[in-house]
Amino acid sequence: MLSEFVEVEANFGEEKGADLRRACRYLIRNQFVFNGRGLANIYDTLTDARFRRVVGEFFDCIGYSVHYGSSEDQWVGIMPTDDDAGGGRLRLDETIGLLVVAAQWQSDVDRSEIQDRAVVRTTFNVLYERYKDSIQKVSSAAIQKARFLEILREMASRHLVFIGEEDRDLQDREIDIRPMIKLVSGDDVLRRIESYARQELVMASPTLRAELMDGMQGGESEEQTS
């Protein structure tokens, strides 16, 4: 792959070669780029028809596929080509938070309540209440607001959401959910939320976990004696 980058420099100049390397490094660190707020050069470089083949082959070499949003949405992202790759990086509460945000985006899209570039605008409190409702299907133990905000900030670092300034009077803040959220959440979001919520309940409760383990071992003993 090094020869392709050298070829870009030879054909289009060292500055363009440096831009291409910078754009690829940005995607490796952040997974997505959403055009705007100082990212226009990175977005333009990644979507430049002269460089798309090099970008695609580079990420394919390291196990990722490159995804492009529409010309209206204006985003670029990478996803592991192996379904299991990187799957363990998110904690359960982070996974549930991600799925809750994705469910909010989808429900608003279904109602045509969207902004420009397929962005859904909601608030922190709306998302947190949705998170608590999802968890309470299987448990009354939900994470605190501070931890939920941390989860959203991690999503913001990947450009999946944009977090607005806090309104101290309302004790709330606007959250923009971007269309790339659908790419990382997968299908059947509501079913997956409940499944992960049950996993979190088991992990958070040593007593329940022990009971389940005892039940599994008891079942194995019955099979051996039958």
Buried (B, 14 or more C-beta within 10 A) or exposed (E): EEEBBEEBBEEBEEEBBBBBBEBBEBBEEBBBBBBEEEBEEBBBBBBBEEBBEBBBEBBEEEEBEBEBBEEEBBBBBBBEEEEEEEEEEBEBBBBBBBBBBBBBBBBBBEEEEBEEBBBBBBBBBEBBEBBBEBBEEBBEEBBEBEEBBBBBEBBBEBBBBBBEEEEEEEEBBBBBBBBBBBBBBEEEBBEBBBBBBBBBBBEBBEEEEEEEEEEEEEEEEEEEEE
